[in-house]
Amino acid sequence: MAATGTTGSGESAFYVTTPIYYVNDAPHLGHAYTTVAGDVLTRWHRQRGERVWFLTGTDEHGQKIMRTAEANGTTPQEWCDKLVETAWKPLWEHLEIANDDFIRTTEPRHTKRVQEFVQDLYDKGEIYKGGYEGPYCVGCEEYKSPGELLEGELCPIHKRPIEWLKEENYFFRLSAYGPRLLEHYERNPDFIQPASARNEVVQFVRQGLQDLSISRSTFTWGIPIPWDPKHVIYVWVDALLNYVTAVGYGSDEEKFRSTWPADVHLVGKDILRFHAVIWPAMLMANGLPLPKKIFANGWLMVGGEKMSKSNLTGISPRDLTGTFGVDAYRYYFLRAIPFGQDGSFSWEDFAARYTSELANDFGNLASRVAAMVGKYFGGTLPEATDAGPAEQAIADGLAAAAEQADRMIGDNLDFSGGIGAIFDFIKQVNGYLTEQQPWKVAKDDSPEARARLATILYTAAEALRGIAVLLNPVMPAACAKLWASLGAEPHLGPLAEQRIGEVAQWGKLPAGARIVKGEVLFPRLEESKA
């Protein structure tokens, strides 16, 4: 997890966050889905030339973690330390997640600031003491209303019986913020995305908000309330504040000003209300700017059920990367499932897309272009001197793909649509080679035929240069191999420094570049399983 951004004065950072994940167990495909999306989005904005800050981390307090640790014969802190260092961080490194920071809610830089934030709310009269009795789901770490329960006793998310809790609590005056929240939603229609998520939240707030219990007094694993240490701060209040404590709130004002507010909070739809209702109300109460966008991705379904650790569908991402590779893994979930919608995963669909789109369309294109330049021009990229309408169509196709992908991925988080636009261009280049038949042109030794052959292969190689740049945020390892195969770095510089806005400038890859046929980008599955 290499730090790639910078902070400080000057241009504000494009700030993206994932949820901070609950560490009662190892990460599954659902966690990785959101994190890969954040990584692709931030890599894309880096290639726009923007200053970027990408945050992920772990949520380590609460009753569920305390019970999990007890069941495993250890302390909550030891349990969190073990999982973070042996499961969470190593997986993000394995998946090439280039986050700039990893925050843990047990770190002093977080816990101290959380106490200060809550103390400020208390001093302003936004928090009062009371009591609460009602159904509580430990899995969600949330009180439920009776109307939400299935069969009168089951959590609608976890399908497990709730517990009935009665305890003394402190409450945040959330009910007072309903009108201000509705006004904000109205003035900022893109604040909650997609539209289905926005409609759900607006309807929920219009029904009226209740004050929020922000402390627990029946267990001790949490951040103590500063004015009443018998209480610990409700884990969701604690967790939400990571987005500001990680970027200097209360400790580094310059960094905080240049990073906050977040441009995008990526969240699962099951935690949407916490982020779209409670979180902005807390910020309003303390006079802080609100995030610019909250984007709720759908559930990842396996066998018709939501991916989770508790229902035995928690497939490990390494189960898939061991077969398909990390780049294909990153590609598949963002390509196959429109971001913001529920989507189903199956091995069969992954294998079919891998073979058709990655191995056949993309990988084979890169391989045969390099092979033909090697065979017909000794590995030296020839100059294009015979360009005509067919070549112009390829140049125009690259420009169109770049424009569509930039708008879809960079602006709208439509990863599936943006990747699809790039792969439409790959199909166009494959079609161009099929129509131009360079292998037949090569049989003619005339100067005219040699010029035509040179133009065809230059066009295909230059198209691959653009494809490498556009797909680099999605599949960085494969695109680095392609970049090396094209001999591009000595002439154009590192791939990560190529700009999305300049990718359509035709002719950037110079004649004379050394083209080599490197290793196969996407080996046939039967070969990769050997």
C-alpha positions as CSV (number, residue, x, y, z in Angstrom):
1,M,0.0,0.0,0.0
2,A,2.2,2.7,-1.2
3,A,1.5,6.3,-0.3
4,T,1.1,8.2,-3.5
5,G,-0.6,11.5,-2.7
6,T,0.6,14.6,-1.0
7,T,-0.9,17.0,1.4
8,G,-0.3,20.6,2.3
9,S,-1.2,24.0,0.9
10,G,-2.2,24.6,-2.7
11,E,-4.7,22.7,-4.7
12,S,-7.3,20.7,-2.8
13,A,-7.0,17.0,-2.9
14,F,-9.5,14.7,-4.7
15,Y,-10.4,12.8,-1.5
16,V,-12.0,9.4,-1.7
17,T,-12.8,7.1,1.2
18,T,-14.0,3.5,1.5
19,P,-15.9,2.4,4.6
20,I,-13.6,1.5,7.4
21,Y,-14.3,-2.2,7.7
22,Y,-15.3,-4.1,10.8
23,V,-12.5,-6.5,11.8
24,N,-14.4,-9.2,13.5
25,D,-13.2,-11.5,10.6
26,A,-11.1,-11.6,7.5
27,P,-12.1,-9.6,4.4
28,H,-14.4,-11.1,1.7
29,L,-15.3,-10.3,-1.8
30,G,-17.7,-7.6,-0.8
31,H,-15.1,-5.6,1.1
32,A,-12.6,-6.0,-1.8
33,Y,-15.3,-4.9,-4.3
34,T,-15.7,-1.4,-2.7
35,T,-11.9,-1.0,-2.1
36,V,-11.0,-1.9,-5.7
37,A,-13.6,0.6,-6.9
38,G,-12.0,3.3,-4.8
39,D,-8.5,2.4,-6.0
40,V,-9.6,2.6,-9.7
41,L,-11.3,5.9,-9.1
42,T,-8.3,7.5,-7.4
43,R,-5.8,6.1,-10.0
44,W,-8.0,7.6,-12.7
45,H,-7.9,11.0,-11.1
46,R,-4.2,10.8,-10.5
47,Q,-3.8,10.2,-14.3
48,R,-5.9,13.3,-14.8
49,G,-3.1,15.0,-13.1
50,E,-5.0,15.8,-9.9
51,R,-3.7,15.7,-6.4
52,V,-5.4,12.7,-4.8
53,W,-5.9,11.3,-1.3
54,F,-7.3,7.8,-0.8
55,L,-8.3,6.5,2.6
56,T,-9.3,3.1,3.9
57,G,-9.0,1.5,7.3
58,T,-10.6,-0.6,10.0
59,D,-13.4,-0.1,12.5
60,E,-12.2,-1.8,15.7
61,H,-14.6,-0.9,18.6
62,G,-18.0,-2.2,19.6
63,Q,-19.8,-5.2,21.2
64,K,-19.4,-7.5,18.2
65,I,-15.6,-7.3,18.2
66,M,-15.5,-7.7,22.0
67,R,-17.6,-10.9,21.8
68,T,-15.6,-12.2,18.8
69,A,-12.3,-11.7,20.7
70,E,-13.7,-13.3,23.8
71,A,-14.9,-16.3,21.8
72,N,-11.3,-16.6,20.4
73,G,-9.7,-16.4,23.9
74,T,-8.0,-13.1,23.3
75,T,-8.4,-9.3,24.0
76,P,-10.2,-7.1,21.6
77,Q,-7.0,-5.1,20.9
78,E,-5.0,-8.3,20.3
79,W,-7.7,-9.6,18.0
80,C,-7.8,-6.4,15.9
81,D,-4.0,-6.2,15.7
82,K,-3.8,-9.8,14.5
83,L,-6.5,-9.4,11.8
84,V,-5.3,-6.0,10.5
85,E,-1.7,-7.1,10.1
86,T,-2.3,-10.7,8.8
87,A,-5.5,-10.3,6.8
88,W,-6.6,-6.8,5.9
89,K,-3.4,-5.0,5.0
90,P,-1.9,-8.0,3.2
91,L,-5.0,-8.4,1.0
92,W,-4.9,-4.7,0.0
93,E,-1.3,-5.1,-0.9
94,H,-2.1,-8.2,-2.9
95,L,-4.8,-6.5,-4.8
96,E,-2.5,-3.5,-5.6
97,I,-4.6,-1.0,-3.6
98,A,-2.6,2.3,-3.7
99,N,-4.2,3.9,-0.7
100,D,-2.5,7.0,0.8
101,D,-3.5,6.2,4.4
102,F,-4.9,3.3,6.5
103,I,-6.6,4.4,9.6
104,R,-7.5,2.2,12.6
105,T,-10.1,3.5,15.1
106,T,-7.9,2.3,18.0
107,E,-5.1,4.7,17.1
108,P,-4.6,7.7,19.4
109,R,-4.7,10.1,16.4
110,H,-8.4,9.0,16.1
111,T,-9.6,8.3,19.6
112,K,-8.4,11.7,21.0
113,R,-10.1,13.6,18.2
114,V,-13.3,11.7,18.6
115,Q,-13.5,12.6,22.2
116,E,-12.9,16.3,21.4
117,F,-15.6,16.2,18.7
118,V,-18.2,14.7,21.0
119,Q,-17.2,17.0,23.8
120,D,-17.8,20.0,21.5
121,L,-21.3,18.7,20.7
122,Y,-22.0,18.2,24.4
123,D,-20.8,21.7,25.3
124,K,-23.1,23.1,22.6
125,G,-26.1,21.4,24.1
126,E,-26.4,18.9,21.2
127,I,-26.1,15.9,23.5
128,Y,-28.2,15.0,26.5
129,K,-28.6,12.1,29.0
130,G,-31.5,9.7,28.8
131,G,-32.3,6.0,28.6
132,Y,-33.2,3.6,25.8
133,E,-35.0,0.2,25.6
134,G,-35.5,-1.7,22.4
135,P,-34.4,-4.4,19.9
136,Y,-30.7,-4.3,19.1
137,C,-28.7,-6.2,16.4
138,V,-25.1,-6.8,17.5
139,G,-24.1,-7.6,14.0
140,C,-25.3,-4.2,12.7
141,E,-24.3,-2.5,16.0
142,E,-27.7,-0.7,15.7
143,Y,-31.0,-0.4,17.5
144,K,-33.8,-1.5,15.2
145,S,-37.4,-0.3,15.1
146,P,-40.0,-3.1,15.6
147,G,-41.4,-2.4,12.1
148,E,-38.0,-3.3,10.6
149,L,-37.8,-6.8,12.1
150,L,-38.6,-9.9,10.1
151,E,-41.1,-12.2,11.8
152,G,-41.0,-9.8,14.7
153,E,-37.6,-10.9,15.9
154,L,-35.1,-11.2,13.1
155,C,-32.6,-8.5,11.8
156,P,-33.5,-7.8,8.2
157,I,-29.8,-7.8,7.3
158,H,-28.4,-10.7,9.2
159,K,-31.6,-12.8,9.4
160,R,-30.7,-13.6,13.0
161,P,-32.7,-12.9,16.3
162,I,-32.1,-9.5,17.8
163,E,-31.4,-8.8,21.5
164,W,-33.6,-6.6,23.7
165,L,-31.5,-4.0,25.4
166,K,-32.2,-1.5,28.1
167,E,-29.6,0.9,29.3
168,E,-28.7,4.5,30.2
169,N,-27.5,6.5,27.2
170,Y,-26.5,9.9,26.0
171,F,-28.4,11.1,22.9
172,F,-27.6,13.4,20.0
173,R,-30.4,15.7,19.0
174,L,-30.7,14.2,15.5
175,S,-34.4,14.9,15.3
176,A,-33.7,18.6,15.0
177,Y,-31.7,18.2,11.8
178,G,-34.4,16.6,9.5
179,P,-35.4,19.9,7.8
180,R,-31.8,21.0,7.3
181,L,-30.9,17.6,5.8
182,L,-33.9,17.7,3.4
183,E,-32.9,21.2,2.3
184,H,-29.4,20.0,1.7
185,Y,-30.6,17.0,-0.4
186,E,-32.8,19.3,-2.4
187,R,-30.1,21.8,-3.1
188,N,-27.5,19.1,-3.9
189,P,-29.3,16.4,-5.9
190,D,-26.1,14.5,-6.5
191,F,-25.2,14.4,-2.8
192,I,-26.5,10.8,-2.5
193,Q,-26.0,8.4,-5.5
194,P,-27.4,6.5,-7.2
195,A,-30.9,7.9,-7.5
196,S,-32.5,4.9,-5.8
197,A,-30.3,5.4,-2.7
198,R,-31.2,9.1,-2.7
199,N,-34.9,8.4,-2.9
200,E,-34.6,5.9,0.0
201,V,-32.9,8.4,2.3
202,V,-35.2,11.3,1.4
203,Q,-38.2,9.1,2.2
204,F,-36.7,8.0,5.5
205,V,-35.9,11.5,6.7
206,R,-39.3,12.8,5.6
207,Q,-40.9,10.3,8.0
208,G,-39.2,12.1,10.9
209,L,-36.0,11.4,12.7
210,Q,-35.5,10.3,16.3
211,D,-32.7,11.4,18.5
212,L,-29.7,9.1,18.3
213,S,-28.2,7.1,21.2
214,I,-24.5,7.9,21.0
215,S,-23.2,5.9,24.0
216,R,-23.3,2.4,25.5
217,S,-22.9,1.6,29.2
218,T,-23.3,-2.2,29.2
219,F,-19.8,-2.9,27.9
220,T,-16.4,-1.2,27.9
221,W,-14.7,-1.8,24.5
222,G,-14.9,1.6,22.9
223,I,-13.8,5.2,23.3
224,P,-14.9,6.6,26.7
225,I,-17.2,9.5,26.9
226,P,-14.8,12.3,28.1
227,W,-17.2,13.7,30.7
228,D,-18.7,10.3,31.8
229,P,-16.2,7.5,31.4
230,K,-18.7,4.9,32.5
231,H,-20.1,5.2,28.9
232,V,-18.3,4.4,25.7
233,I,-19.1,6.2,22.4
234,Y,-21.4,4.4,20.1
235,V,-19.3,2.6,17.5
236,W,-21.0,4.3,14.6
237,V,-20.3,7.8,15.9
238,D,-16.7,6.8,16.5
239,A,-16.4,5.1,13.1
240,L,-17.8,7.9,11.0
241,L,-15.3,10.4,12.4
242,N,-12.4,8.5,10.8
243,Y,-13.0,10.5,7.6
244,V,-11.9,13.7,9.3
245,T,-9.5,12.5,12.0
246,A,-7.4,10.8,9.3
247,V,-6.9,14.1,7.4
248,G,-5.9,16.2,10.3
249,Y,-9.1,17.3,12.1
250,G,-8.0,18.9,15.4
251,S,-4.4,18.2,14.8
252,D,-3.2,19.5,11.4
253,E,-5.3,22.4,10.2
254,E,-3.4,22.9,7.0
255,K,-3.8,19.3,5.9
256,F,-7.5,19.3,7.0
257,R,-8.3,22.4,5.0
258,S,-6.6,21.1,1.9
259,T,-8.3,17.7,2.0
260,W,-11.7,18.0,3.6
261,P,-14.5,17.8,2.5
262,A,-14.3,14.4,0.9
263,D,-15.2,14.3,-2.7
264,V,-16.7,10.8,-2.5
265,H,-17.6,8.5,0.3
266,L,-17.9,5.0,-1.1
267,V,-20.3,2.9,1.1
268,G,-22.3,-0.3,0.9
269,K,-26.1,0.4,0.7
270,D,-26.6,-1.3,4.1
271,I,-24.7,1.5,5.8
272,L,-26.1,4.3,3.7
273,R,-28.3,5.9,6.4
274,F,-25.4,6.2,8.8
275,H,-23.5,8.1,6.1
276,A,-26.3,10.1,4.5
277,V,-28.3,11.0,7.6
278,I,-26.3,10.7,10.9
279,W,-22.9,11.8,9.5
280,P,-24.0,15.0,7.8
281,A,-26.1,15.9,10.8
282,M,-23.1,15.5,13.1
283,L,-21.0,17.7,10.8
284,M,-23.8,20.4,10.7
285,A,-23.9,20.4,14.5
286,N,-20.2,21.1,14.7
287,G,-20.1,23.6,11.9
288,L,-18.0,21.5,9.5
289,P,-18.4,21.2,5.7
290,L,-20.3,18.2,4.4
291,P,-18.8,15.6,2.0
292,K,-19.6,16.3,-1.6
293,K,-21.0,12.9,-2.6
294,I,-22.0,9.6,-0.9
295,F,-22.1,6.8,-3.4
296,A,-23.8,3.5,-2.2
297,N,-22.7,0.4,-4.2
298,G,-25.1,-2.5,-4.2
299,W,-24.7,-5.9,-2.6
300,L,-22.5,-8.6,-4.1
301,M,-24.7,-11.7,-4.3
302,V,-23.5,-15.3,-4.4
303,G,-26.2,-18.0,-4.8
304,G,-28.9,-15.3,-4.4
305,E,-27.7,-14.2,-1.0
306,K,-25.7,-11.1,0.1
307,M,-22.0,-11.7,0.4
308,S,-21.1,-11.8,4.1
309,K,-19.0,-13.6,6.6
310,S,-21.9,-15.0,8.6
311,N,-23.9,-16.8,5.9
312,L,-20.9,-18.9,4.6
313,T,-20.7,-17.2,1.3
314,G,-17.7,-15.3,2.3
315,I,-15.4,-16.4,-0.5
316,S,-11.8,-15.2,-0.1
317,P,-10.6,-12.9,-2.9
318,R,-7.4,-15.0,-3.0
319,D,-9.6,-18.0,-4.1
320,L,-10.2,-16.0,-7.3
321,T,-6.8,-14.3,-7.8
322,G,-5.1,-17.7,-7.5
323,T,-7.0,-18.8,-10.6
324,F,-7.5,-15.6,-12.7
325,G,-4.8,-13.3,-11.4
326,V,-5.1,-9.9,-9.6
327,D,-5.7,-7.8,-12.7
328,A,-8.5,-9.9,-14.0
329,Y,-10.0,-9.9,-10.5
330,R,-9.9,-6.1,-10.5
331,Y,-11.4,-6.0,-13.9
332,Y,-14.2,-8.5,-13.5
333,F,-16.2,-7.1,-10.7
334,L,-16.2,-3.5,-12.0
335,R,-16.9,-4.6,-15.5
336,A,-19.6,-7.2,-14.8
337,I,-21.6,-5.4,-12.1
338,P,-22.9,-1.8,-12.7
339,F,-21.7,0.1,-9.7
340,G,-24.6,1.1,-7.4
341,Q,-26.7,-2.0,-8.3
342,D,-26.8,-5.4,-6.7
343,G,-24.8,-8.0,-8.8
344,S,-24.3,-11.7,-8.8
345,F,-21.0,-13.4,-8.9
346,S,-20.3,-16.8,-10.5
347,W,-17.2,-18.6,-11.4
348,E,-18.7,-19.5,-14.8
349,D,-19.3,-15.8,-15.7
350,F,-15.8,-14.8,-14.5
351,A,-14.2,-17.6,-16.6
352,A,-16.3,-16.7,-19.7
353,R,-15.4,-13.0,-19.5
354,Y,-11.7,-13.8,-18.8
355,T,-11.5,-15.9,-21.9
356,S,-13.5,-13.7,-24.2
357,E,-12.6,-10.2,-23.2
358,L,-9.2,-10.4,-21.5
359,A,-7.4,-13.4,-23.2
360,N,-9.0,-13.2,-26.6
361,D,-9.8,-9.6,-27.2
362,F,-7.2,-7.7,-25.2
363,G,-4.3,-10.1,-24.6
364,N,-4.3,-11.6,-28.1
365,L,-4.3,-8.1,-29.7
366,A,-1.2,-7.1,-27.7
367,S,0.5,-10.4,-28.5
368,R,-0.1,-10.5,-32.2
369,V,0.8,-6.8,-32.8
370,A,4.1,-7.3,-31.1
371,A,4.7,-10.6,-33.0
372,M,4.0,-9.0,-36.3
373,V,6.3,-6.0,-35.7
374,G,9.0,-8.5,-34.6
375,K,8.5,-10.7,-37.7
376,Y,8.1,-8.0,-40.4
377,F,10.2,-5.1,-39.0
378,G,12.7,-6.8,-36.7
379,G,11.0,-5.4,-33.6
380,T,11.4,-1.7,-34.6
381,L,8.1,0.2,-34.8
382,P,7.9,1.4,-38.4
383,E,6.7,4.9,-39.5
384,A,3.1,5.3,-40.8
385,T,3.3,7.0,-44.2
386,D,0.2,5.6,-45.8
387,A,-2.6,6.6,-43.4
388,G,-6.1,7.0,-44.8
389,P,-9.7,6.8,-43.6
390,A,-9.3,3.4,-41.9
391,E,-6.5,4.8,-39.8
392,Q,-8.4,8.0,-39.0
393,A,-11.3,5.9,-37.8
394,I,-8.9,4.2,-35.3
395,A,-7.6,7.6,-34.1
396,D,-11.2,8.9,-33.8
397,G,-12.1,5.7,-31.9
398,L,-9.4,6.2,-29.4
399,A,-10.6,9.8,-28.8
400,A,-14.2,8.7,-28.4
401,A,-13.2,5.9,-26.0
402,A,-11.1,8.3,-23.9
403,E,-13.8,10.9,-23.7
404,Q,-16.5,8.3,-22.7
405,A,-14.4,6.5,-20.2
406,D,-13.2,9.7,-18.5
407,R,-16.8,11.0,-18.2
408,M,-18.2,7.6,-17.0
409,I,-15.4,6.6,-14.6
410,G,-13.9,9.9,-13.5
411,D,-17.2,11.9,-13.1
412,N,-20.0,9.4,-12.7
413,L,-18.4,6.3,-11.2
414,D,-19.8,4.2,-14.0
415,F,-17.0,1.8,-14.0
416,S,-18.8,-0.8,-16.1
417,G,-19.7,1.7,-18.8
418,G,-16.3,3.3,-18.9
419,I,-14.4,0.0,-19.1
420,G,-17.0,-1.1,-21.7
421,A,-16.1,1.9,-23.9
422,I,-12.4,1.0,-23.8
423,F,-13.2,-2.6,-24.7
424,D,-15.4,-1.4,-27.6
425,F,-12.3,0.3,-28.9
426,I,-10.3,-2.9,-28.4
427,K,-12.8,-4.7,-30.6
428,Q,-12.6,-1.9,-33.1
429,V,-8.8,-2.3,-33.4
430,N,-9.2,-6.1,-33.7
431,G,-11.7,-5.5,-36.5
432,Y,-9.3,-3.1,-38.2
433,L,-6.5,-5.8,-38.3
434,T,-9.0,-8.4,-39.6
435,E,-10.0,-6.0,-42.4
436,Q,-6.5,-4.8,-43.3
437,Q,-5.0,-8.4,-43.1
438,P,-1.3,-7.3,-42.5
439,W,-0.2,-10.9,-42.8
440,K,-1.4,-10.9,-46.4
441,V,0.0,-7.5,-47.2
442,A,3.4,-8.7,-45.9
443,K,3.6,-11.2,-48.8
444,D,4.0,-8.4,-51.2
445,D,7.6,-7.0,-51.3
446,S,6.7,-3.8,-53.2
447,P,7.5,-0.4,-51.6
448,E,3.8,0.4,-51.6
449,A,2.9,-2.8,-49.8
450,R,5.7,-2.2,-47.2
451,A,4.5,1.3,-46.6
452,R,0.9,-0.1,-46.1
453,L,2.1,-2.8,-43.8
454,A,4.1,-0.3,-41.8
455,T,1.1,2.0,-41.4
456,I,-1.2,-0.9,-40.3
457,L,1.2,-2.0,-37.6
458,Y,2.0,1.5,-36.4
459,T,-1.7,2.2,-36.1
460,A,-2.3,-0.9,-34.1
461,A,0.7,-0.2,-31.8
462,E,-0.3,3.4,-31.3
463,A,-3.9,2.2,-30.4
464,L,-2.3,-0.1,-27.8
465,R,-0.4,2.8,-26.4
466,G,-3.8,4.5,-25.7
467,I,-5.4,1.3,-24.4
468,A,-2.5,0.9,-21.9
469,V,-3.0,4.4,-20.5
470,L,-6.8,4.0,-20.2
471,L,-6.8,0.6,-18.6
472,N,-3.9,1.3,-16.3
473,P,-6.1,2.4,-13.3
474,V,-8.0,-0.9,-13.7
475,M,-5.2,-3.4,-14.5
476,P,-1.9,-1.8,-13.5
477,A,0.3,-4.9,-13.7
478,A,-1.0,-6.0,-17.2
479,C,-0.8,-2.5,-18.5
480,A,2.8,-2.1,-17.2
481,K,3.7,-5.3,-19.1
482,L,2.1,-3.8,-22.3
483,W,3.9,-0.5,-21.8
484,A,7.2,-2.4,-21.6
485,S,6.3,-4.5,-24.7
486,L,5.6,-1.3,-26.7
487,G,9.0,0.2,-25.7
488,A,7.1,3.3,-24.6
489,E,8.8,4.4,-21.4
490,P,12.1,5.6,-22.9
491,H,10.2,7.9,-25.2
492,L,7.1,8.9,-23.2
493,G,8.0,8.3,-19.5
494,P,6.4,6.0,-16.9
495,L,2.9,4.7,-17.6
496,A,1.5,6.2,-14.3
497,E,2.5,9.7,-15.5
498,Q,0.5,9.5,-18.7
499,R,-2.4,11.9,-18.7
500,I,-6.0,10.9,-19.6
501,G,-6.5,14.2,-21.2
502,E,-3.6,13.7,-23.6
503,V,-4.2,10.0,-24.5
504,A,-6.1,10.8,-27.7
505,Q,-3.2,12.9,-29.1
506,W,-2.4,10.6,-32.0
507,G,1.2,9.7,-32.9
508,K,2.7,9.9,-29.4
509,L,4.5,6.5,-29.7
510,P,7.4,7.3,-32.0
511,A,8.6,5.3,-34.9
512,G,11.8,3.5,-33.9
513,A,10.4,2.3,-30.6
514,R,11.6,-1.2,-29.8
515,I,8.6,-3.5,-29.7
516,V,9.1,-6.9,-27.9
517,K,6.7,-9.7,-27.4
518,G,6.7,-10.0,-23.7
519,E,4.9,-12.6,-21.5
520,V,1.3,-13.3,-22.3
521,L,-0.9,-10.8,-20.5
522,F,-3.7,-13.2,-19.7
523,P,-2.7,-16.9,-20.0
524,R,-5.4,-19.4,-21.0
525,L,-7.1,-20.6,-17.8
526,E,-6.1,-24.2,-18.4
527,E,-2.5,-23.0,-18.5
528,S,-2.7,-20.8,-15.4
529,K,-4.2,-23.6,-13.4
530,A,-1.3,-25.9,-14.1
